[in-house]
C-alpha cells in the first residue's frame, strides 16, 4: 500500500510538471526567428523573421564597434518611441555570414518590435520569393510581406543593391501602431538610399 501511495505521488508530480510545460507561454519564450531570411553564400533560402532582444535599447548589449553602413541608421529614424539618436543598436556584428549586421529592437506594450540590417560587400543579397518590388531612386527594392503568414511574426524582408554590394532589411512589428511592416521597410530603404554616398 505504501508503494502504491508513493507511486501515485510520483505520477501526480510528473503529470503536474508535464502540464506546466505544455501550458507555458512558448510565444513569449521563443525567438522571433531561427534562421536568417537571406542567402548565406549566394544561394537563396526560405525567408523567416528576425530574432530580437528583449532588452530596452539603453541597456542592451553591443558586440563591437558600429560599422559604417549600420551607422547610417539611428533610433530616431525608426517610429518606435523612447530612444535617443545616439543610442547604439541593440546588437552589432551578430551574423558572421555578412560583412555588417546590426539590429534595433525594443518593446512596445510588451511586444517586441524591431529592424535589422545586413550588408554584403560586392554581391547582391537575395531572398527566395518576393511579394513585389519598388524602384526607389534607381534602386530596385525587392520585398516579401510576411504580415499575413501565421507561422511567423508580422514582418517584411527587403533587399536592394547598395554601395556595390547588397543591403537586407527586416522589419518586425505586430503592434499595428506604426503602419504596415512593408511601409516601415520602404521608409528605411529610402533613408538608406539617401545616405548611401555619405
ABEGO torsion letter per residue (X at the ends): XAAAAAAAAAAAAAAAAAAAAAABBAAAABBABABBABBAAGBBBBBBBBBBBABBAAABBBBEBBBAAAAABBAAABABBGBBAABBBABBGABAABABBBBBBBBBGGBBBEBBBBBBBGBBBBBABBABBBBBGGBBBBBBBAAABAABBBBBBBBBBBGGBBBBBBBBBAAGAAEBAAAAAAAAAAAAAAAAAX
